[in-house]
């Protein structure tokens, strides 16, 4: 979910930045068929929805391994003490 949100936020922000340089990404060209106002609404919605998905999605769980004491290390420590 975080990955999809990242892509959505990237494309929304990228489209907004490119709009100021009069460039339109081919992937988002369809949003201009309804006019400039609707295109702005869609770009901002992409950005907001993407950021919400990115920050509100749970973080991926890390695998936690229990570390068991190494028997060789314990034997070596006991021998060095004696």
MODELLER restraints for C-alpha pairs under 7 A, 6 or more apart:
rsr = mdl.restraints
at = mdl.atoms
rsr.add(forms.Gaussian(group=physical.xy_distance, feature=features.Distance(at['CA:1:A'], at['CA:53:A']), mean=6.62, stdev=0.5))
rsr.add(forms.Gaussian(group=physical.xy_distance, feature=features.Distance(at['CA:1:A'], at['CA:57:A']), mean=6.42, stdev=0.5))
rsr.add(forms.Gaussian(group=physical.xy_distance, feature=features.Distance(at['CA:2:A'], at['CA:53:A']), mean=5.98, stdev=0.5))
rsr.add(forms.Gaussian(group=physical.xy_distance, feature=features.Distance(at['CA:2:A'], at['CA:54:A']), mean=4.55, stdev=0.5))
rsr.add(forms.Gaussian(group=physical.xy_distance, feature=features.Distance(at['CA:2:A'], at['CA:57:A']), mean=5.91, stdev=0.5))
rsr.add(forms.Gaussian(group=physical.xy_distance, feature=features.Distance(at['CA:5:A'], at['CA:50:A']), mean=3.96, stdev=0.5))
rsr.add(forms.Gaussian(group=physical.xy_distance, feature=features.Distance(at['CA:5:A'], at['CA:51:A']), mean=6.14, stdev=0.5))
rsr.add(forms.Gaussian(group=physical.xy_distance, feature=features.Distance(at['CA:5:A'], at['CA:53:A']), mean=4.72, stdev=0.5))
rsr.add(forms.Gaussian(group=physical.xy_distance, feature=features.Distance(at['CA:5:A'], at['CA:54:A']), mean=4.74, stdev=0.5))
rsr.add(forms.Gaussian(group=physical.xy_distance, feature=features.Distance(at['CA:6:A'], at['CA:50:A']), mean=5.89, stdev=0.5))
rsr.add(forms.Gaussian(group=physical.xy_distance, feature=features.Distance(at['CA:6:A'], at['CA:51:A']), mean=6.92, stdev=0.5))
rsr.add(forms.Gaussian(group=physical.xy_distance, feature=features.Distance(at['CA:6:A'], at['CA:54:A']), mean=5.76, stdev=0.5))
rsr.add(forms.Gaussian(group=physical.xy_distance, feature=features.Distance(at['CA:8:A'], at['CA:46:A']), mean=5.69, stdev=0.5))
rsr.add(forms.Gaussian(group=physical.xy_distance, feature=features.Distance(at['CA:8:A'], at['CA:47:A']), mean=6.47, stdev=0.5))
rsr.add(forms.Gaussian(group=physical.xy_distance, feature=features.Distance(at['CA:8:A'], at['CA:50:A']), mean=4.68, stdev=0.5))
rsr.add(forms.Gaussian(group=physical.xy_distance, feature=features.Distance(at['CA:9:A'], at['CA:46:A']), mean=5.95, stdev=0.5))
rsr.add(forms.Gaussian(group=physical.xy_distance, feature=features.Distance(at['CA:9:A'], at['CA:47:A']), mean=4.26, stdev=0.5))
rsr.add(forms.Gaussian(group=physical.xy_distance, feature=features.Distance(at['CA:9:A'], at['CA:48:A']), mean=6.94, stdev=0.5))
rsr.add(forms.Gaussian(group=physical.xy_distance, feature=features.Distance(at['CA:9:A'], at['CA:50:A']), mean=4.15, stdev=0.5))
rsr.add(forms.Gaussian(group=physical.xy_distance, feature=features.Distance(at['CA:9:A'], at['CA:51:A']), mean=5.60, stdev=0.5))
rsr.add(forms.Gaussian(group=physical.xy_distance, feature=features.Distance(at['CA:12:A'], at['CA:43:A']), mean=4.88, stdev=0.5))
rsr.add(forms.Gaussian(group=physical.xy_distance, feature=features.Distance(at['CA:12:A'], at['CA:44:A']), mean=6.39, stdev=0.5))
rsr.add(forms.Gaussian(group=physical.xy_distance, feature=features.Distance(at['CA:12:A'], at['CA:46:A']), mean=4.85, stdev=0.5))
rsr.add(forms.Gaussian(group=physical.xy_distance, feature=features.Distance(at['CA:12:A'], at['CA:47:A']), mean=4.50, stdev=0.5))
rsr.add(forms.Gaussian(group=physical.xy_distance, feature=features.Distance(at['CA:13:A'], at['CA:47:A']), mean=5.86, stdev=0.5))
rsr.add(forms.Gaussian(group=physical.xy_distance, feature=features.Distance(at['CA:15:A'], at['CA:24:A']), mean=6.81, stdev=0.5))
rsr.add(forms.Gaussian(group=physical.xy_distance, feature=features.Distance(at['CA:15:A'], at['CA:25:A']), mean=6.67, stdev=0.5))
rsr.add(forms.Gaussian(group=physical.xy_distance, feature=features.Distance(at['CA:15:A'], at['CA:43:A']), mean=6.64, stdev=0.5))
rsr.add(forms.Gaussian(group=physical.xy_distance, feature=features.Distance(at['CA:16:A'], at['CA:43:A']), mean=6.52, stdev=0.5))
rsr.add(forms.Gaussian(group=physical.xy_distance, feature=features.Distance(at['CA:18:A'], at['CA:24:A']), mean=6.31, stdev=0.5))
rsr.add(forms.Gaussian(group=physical.xy_distance, feature=features.Distance(at['CA:31:A'], at['CA:39:A']), mean=5.07, stdev=0.5))
rsr.add(forms.Gaussian(group=physical.xy_distance, feature=features.Distance(at['CA:32:A'], at['CA:39:A']), mean=5.35, stdev=0.5))
